[in-house]
């Protein structure tokens, strides 16, 4: 492992804004489950997740724009989270945190109605058919999110992959979820999209735009089972 990674892993263990469970596959109930506001953010503001946050630039951008919300970036790569966590501390952002865990284990970290929204920014599209269930908008994951999302809470998706976008759009329609906004060319046809969505860009998003690629965007909420 490169020395730089060793240094980052050593430093991130001391960061107060990073949660790293001591086990790779968490037990169903982490001690912060249902208590993130009370014991981590120390307020009652709504909590928004970014799943697959990478270096956290989107999480940081949202936190700066919306100080009345708490933001929690999720990723399994510690060296990536180091960048976001360091940035948050240097900017004295108290409404930002990071959780190092695989997305499929989130059920063990959040209680019912604890989360007020989810951002999914440029996830791995998992294009091979056997890996469809690993897509972050697959029925498996939408069902997982329903266990901790508040009713009508928004889910936002940004992706450069047209197939992944169309897969998610079809799934929303098939399962009866509520679609609010959709565009397959976010910067060319941003009709109905909040201007803030256009103003914050991830590292990969900027790279894709420089290549002239189109960005797809969806905003939807899960149907109420009741």
C-alpha positions in Angstrom: 0.0 0.0 0.0 1.4 3.5 -0.9 2.7 5.6 2.0 0.1 8.3 1.2 -2.7 5.8 1.7 -1.2 4.6 4.9 -1.1 8.2 6.2 -4.7 8.8 5.2 -6.0 5.6 6.8 -4.1 6.6 10.0 -5.5 10.1 10.0 -9.1 9.2 9.2 -9.3 7.0 12.3 -9.0 10.2 14.3 -11.5 12.3 12.3 -14.5 13.1 14.5 -16.8 13.4 11.4 -16.1 9.9 10.1 -17.8 6.7 11.4 -15.9 3.5 10.6 -17.5 0.3 12.1 -14.9 -2.1 13.4 -16.5 -5.0 11.5 -16.8 -5.4 7.7 -20.3 -6.8 7.8 -22.2 -4.9 10.5 -24.7 -6.5 12.8 -28.3 -5.3 12.2 -28.3 -2.5 14.8 -25.3 -0.1 15.0 -25.3 2.0 18.1 -26.1 5.2 16.2 -29.2 3.6 14.5 -32.1 5.9 15.0 -29.9 8.4 16.9 -27.8 10.2 14.3 -29.3 13.6 15.0 -29.0 13.2 18.8 -25.6 11.6 19.1 -23.7 12.5 15.9 -25.0 15.9 14.6 -26.3 17.0 18.0 -29.4 18.6 16.4 -32.8 17.6 15.1 -32.3 18.8 11.5 -33.3 16.5 8.6 -30.6 14.1 7.5 -29.7 13.5 3.8 -27.6 10.7 2.5 -25.3 10.6 -0.5 -24.7 6.9 -1.3 -21.4 6.3 -3.1 -20.1 9.8 -2.2 -16.5 9.1 -3.3 -14.4 12.1 -2.3 -17.4 13.9 -0.9 -17.5 17.0 -3.1 -21.2 16.7 -3.7 -21.9 16.1 0.0 -19.7 19.1 0.9 -21.5 21.3 -1.8 -24.9 20.4 -0.4 -23.9 21.0 3.2 -22.6 24.5 2.3 -25.8 25.3 0.4 -28.2 24.0 3.0 -26.9 24.6 6.5 -30.3 23.7 7.9 -29.8 20.1 6.8 -27.4 17.4 7.9 -25.5 15.4 5.2 -24.0 12.0 5.5 -21.7 10.7 2.7 -21.6 6.9 2.4 -18.6 5.1 0.7 -16.5 2.0 1.4 -13.2 3.6 0.2 -11.5 5.1 3.2 -8.9 7.1 1.1 -11.7 8.8 -0.8 -13.7 9.6 2.4 -10.5 11.2 3.8 -10.7 13.9 1.2 -14.2 14.9 2.0 -13.8 14.6 5.7 -10.7 16.7 5.7 -12.4 19.4 3.5 -15.4 19.5 5.9 -13.2 20.0 8.9 -11.1 22.7 7.2 -14.3 24.6 6.3 -15.7 24.1 9.8 -18.8 22.3 8.4 -20.6 20.8 11.4 -23.5 19.5 9.3 -21.4 17.0 7.4 -20.4 13.4 8.3 -19.1 10.3 6.5 -19.9 6.7 7.0 -17.5 4.0 5.7 -19.7 1.0 4.9 -21.0 -0.9 1.9 -24.4 0.3 0.8 -26.1 -3.1 1.2 -25.6 -2.9 5.0 -27.3 0.5 5.5 -30.3 -1.3 7.1 -28.2 -1.7 10.2 -27.4 2.0 10.6 -30.6 3.9 10.2 -34.0 3.7 11.9 -37.5 4.0 10.4 -38.2 7.5 9.1 -34.7 8.7 10.1 -33.6 9.8 6.6 -35.2 12.7 4.7 -33.6 12.2 1.3 -31.0 10.3 -0.8 -28.6 11.4 -3.5 -27.0 8.8 -5.8 -24.3 10.4 -7.9 -22.6 8.6 -10.7 -22.8 5.1 -9.3 -21.3 2.0 -10.9 -24.0 1.1 -13.4 -23.3 -2.6 -12.9 -24.2 -3.3 -16.6 -23.5 -7.1 -16.5 -26.9 -8.8 -16.2 -25.9 -11.0 -13.2 -25.0 -7.8 -11.3 -28.4 -6.1 -11.8 -29.3 -6.6 -8.1 -26.2 -4.5 -7.2 -27.5 -1.4 -9.0 -28.2 1.2 -6.4 -31.7 1.7 -7.8 -32.6 -2.0 -8.1 -35.7 -3.3 -6.3 -33.4 -4.7 -3.7 -31.9 -1.3 -2.8 -35.2 0.6 -3.1 -36.7 -1.8 -0.7 -33.7 -1.3 1.6 -34.2 2.5 1.4 -37.9 2.2 2.3 -36.8 0.9 5.7 -35.4 4.3 6.8 -36.7 6.9 4.4 -39.6 9.2 5.4 -42.8 9.1 3.4 -42.4 11.1 0.2 -38.7 11.7 0.8 -36.9 12.5 -2.5 -34.3 10.2 -4.2 -32.1 12.0 -6.7 -30.0 10.2 -9.3 -27.3 11.6 -11.5 -25.6 9.4 -14.0 -23.7 9.6 -17.3 -24.9 6.1 -18.2 -28.0 6.2 -20.4 -28.8 2.5 -19.9 -28.7 2.9 -16.1 -30.9 5.9 -16.4 -33.5 4.2 -18.6 -33.4 1.1 -16.3 -34.2 3.2 -13.3 -36.9 5.2 -15.1 -38.6 1.9 -16.2 -38.4 0.5 -12.7 -40.0 3.6 -11.2 -42.9 3.3 -13.7 -43.3 -0.5 -13.3 -43.4 -0.4 -9.5 -45.6 2.7 -9.2 -43.1 5.0 -7.5 -43.7 8.7 -7.9 -41.6 10.4 -10.6 -41.1 14.2 -10.1 -38.4 15.3 -12.6 -36.5 13.5 -15.3 -34.2 14.6 -18.1 -31.6 12.7 -20.2 -29.7 16.0 -20.8 -29.4 17.8 -17.5 -27.4 20.7 -18.8 -29.0 20.9 -22.2 -32.6 20.5 -21.1 -32.9 21.3 -17.4 -36.6 21.9 -17.4 -38.1 21.7 -13.9 -34.7 21.0 -12.3 -33.7 23.0 -9.2 -30.8 25.4 -10.3 -28.8 24.1 -7.3 -28.6 20.7 -9.0 -26.8 22.4 -11.9 -24.4 24.4 -9.7 -22.8 21.5 -7.7 -20.7 19.0 -9.7 -18.8 15.9 -8.7 -15.2 15.3 -10.0 -16.5 12.7 -12.4 -19.4 14.9 -13.6 -17.0 17.7 -14.5 -14.8 15.2 -16.3 -17.8 13.8 -18.3 -19.0 17.3 -19.3 -15.5 18.2 -20.5 -15.8 15.2 -22.9 -19.1 16.5 -24.1 -21.1 13.7 -22.5 -24.7 14.2 -21.4 -25.8 13.8 -17.8 -29.1 12.2 -16.9 -31.1 13.1 -13.9 -34.1 11.7 -12.0 -36.0 12.8 -8.9 -38.5 10.4 -7.5 -40.0 9.1 -4.3 -41.0 5.7 -3.2 -44.7 4.7 -3.2 -46.3 4.4 0.2 -46.9 0.8 1.0 -49.8 1.7 3.2 
